[in-house]
């Protein structure tokens, strides 16, 4: 049986997925801009950014990567479950700058 707090976290993460899909079209990859953006993020969003960045590639599904990494970090207690959705959205904004 999954604890109620974990279920609530997963529902929150799943709720953010459609918002990540409504991203502006990506331009050229801009690693320095993404890194500068990430430096301004709160600690939990930085953790999601750091876990996801190495997995980005030309055909990567940003939404799936952010979701999987956010779930893993929240489940392990690395990030706050209550703020997982906001952290994922913030990290995704910076990750879009790094995307190709």
N, C-alpha and C positions, 0 to 999 in steps of 0.2 A: 504494500500500500504506500502511495506517495504522500508525504506530509502535505498538509493544506498550504503551508507557506511556499513550498516548491511549486505546487499547482498554480497558485496565484502568480508566482514569478513567471512561470511558463506562459500563462495566459497573457500577461503584460507584454512579454517578448513577442508573442504571436500577434498581438494587437498592433505592434509597431511595423510589422512586415509590409503592409500596404503603403505606409508612409515612406519606407525606404525605396519602394519601387517607383515612386513619383520623383525621380531624380532628374535634374537637368542633364541634357546630353553631355557626355564627357568630351573634353577637349584633349589636348596632349597631356601626357603624364607629367606631373610636376612634383617630384619628390621633395625638394626643399620647401615648397609651399605647404605640402602635407605635413611635413615635420614641424614647421613653424606653427601651423594650425594646431597640431596635437600638443604642442608645448603649452598652449593656452587652455587645454581641456582639464576638467576635474580628474582626480586620481582614478576613479573607476572607468571613466571614458578613455583615459590614457591606456589602461590595462586592456580594454577591448581593442583599441587601435593597435597596440603593440602585438597582440595575439593574432590579429587579422592581417596586418600589413605584409608579413612574409608569404602569406597564402595568395595574395593578389597576383593575377596573371592576365594575359590578354583576353581570355575567355572566362574569367572568374565570375561567379555569381555573387556579387557583393552582398546582396540580401541574405543569401544562404550562409555565407561565411560569417557575417556579423551575428546572425541568429545563433549559429552553432557555437561560436566563441562566447557569446553572451550567456547562453545557457550553461556552458561548461564552467565559466568563471563564477556565475551565480550559484550553481549547484555545489561548487567546491568551497564557497564562502569567500572567494577572493574579492568579489564585488558585492555591494549591497543589493539584495534582491528587490527591495522596494524602489530603488532608483535605477534598476537595470534598463528599463525602457528609455528613459531620458539619456542615460549614458550611451546606449546603443545608437540613438539618433545623433547625438553629438559626435561620436566616433565616426559614424557613417559620413557625416559632412566632410570631415578631414580625409577620410579614406577615398572619397570621390576625387579629391585632388591628386591622389597618388595613382588612381586607376588609369588604365590605358585605353 
